């Protein structure tokens, strides 16, 4: 019986805090163009490898391809983006104008086995996809090696 009481109490407090912070959370979501504060961080990146290339997928919904800047300097690939939103609302009793600016930058150290001049980038459905083709030496020598743990 005491475990039921603890369970009921633990669900009461999150509800109380959720209700308390709800107006503030709605205001920040509205102010940030429909994005919550949790979404205003650096986007997630998935990295995968196949025989021909390395592939990066950057989750960046709500952006346009023109917002991105991809720069390669030496062996450092930098993916960055900037967006600006302006929202104006007028009513007979009030006028509200909001402005939002957000940006991010992610850098990756690339291996020597990348054909830098053949890197491709595509943005569709909220995901920026980069294909980093391997050079011919890497494709030929791409043998898998098992390393023993000591």
N, C-alpha and C positions, 0 to 999 in steps of 0.2 A: 504493500500500500504506500509506503514512503517513496518508493521509486516512481510511482505514478505522480505523486505530488511534486517531486523534483522535475519530472518531465513537463508537467503543466507550467511550473514556474519558469523553466528555461525557455519555453516558447512564448511566455508573456513578455519578457524583457525585449527580445528582438522586435516584437510587434510594436511595443511602446516606443522604442527608439526609431523604428522605421516610420511610424506615424509622426514623430517629433521632427525628423529631418526631411520628411516628404516635400514640404513647400520649398525648402532650400534646394533640394535635389532637382525638383521640377524647374526652378528658376535657372539653375546653372545649365541644365540640359537645353532649355529654350535659348539661353544666351549663347551657347556654343554651337548653334546651328543644328540642333537635334542630337548632338553628341554629348555623352556624359563626361564627367571629369576623368573617369577611368580610361576613357578612350583617347584622352589628350596626351598619351605617352608615346614612346617610341613603338612603332608597329612591329608585330611579330614577323620573323623571317624563318622560312623553312629552307634548308639546304639539302639537296640530294645529288647523287652522283650515279652516272651510268658509264658505259664503256666509252661513249663519244664525248661527254661533257659533264660539267657541274651545272646544277640548276638552282637558282634562287627564286623563291616566291615571297614577295613582300605584301603583307595584308595592309592595304591602304584604301578602304572604301570611302566613297564620297569625293574623291579627288578626280582631276582630269589629267590626261597624259601631259599636258602643257605645264602642270605644276611640278613635275619631276625634273631633277638635274642629276645626271649620272656622269661621274668624273673618274678617270683612271690616271693616277699619277704614280709612276713606277709600278710596284706590285700592289698598290692600295686602291681598291675600288670603293668609291664613296657614292652612296645613294642618298639624296636629300630631296625634300619637297617643301613648298611653302604655299599656303592658301590664305586668302583674305575674304572675309564675308562682311557685308554691310546689310543691316536690316533696319527698315524704317516703318513705323506704324503710326498712323494719325487717326485720331478720333475727335469727336466734337469737344471732349473734355481734356484730352491730353495728347501729347506727341512724344513718341519714344524712338530714339535712334541708337542702335547698337552696332558695335564694330568688333570683329574678332579676327585675330591673326594667329595662325598656328604653323609650326614648322618642325621638321625632324631631320636627323642626319644619322646614317649608319655607315660604318667603314668596315671593310673586309680585307685581310691580307690574302692575296692570291698566290697560289703556287706557281713556280716557274713553268709548269707544264701547260699553261693556258695560252691559246692563240689569241692574243690581245686584240688584234685587228679584226677578228671575226665575232666579237661579242655582240649579242642581239638583245634587245629589250622590247617587250610588248606589255601594254596595259589593257586589261579587259575584266569586266565584272568585279571591280574592286581589288584586283590582284595585279601587282607589277611582277612580270616574269622575266628573269634574265637567264639567258643561255650562254654559258662560258665554255666554248669548245676547247677540247684538249688538242695539243699539237700532235703531230704524227708520232714522235718519239714516245710520248706518254701513252698513246693508244697501243703501240707495239709492246711497250714494256709494262703495261698495266696488269702485271701478274699479282695475284693475291698472295700475301706472305703471312703465315701464322707466327705470332710472337708469343713465346712462352712467358708466363708470369713467374717470377722468382720470389 
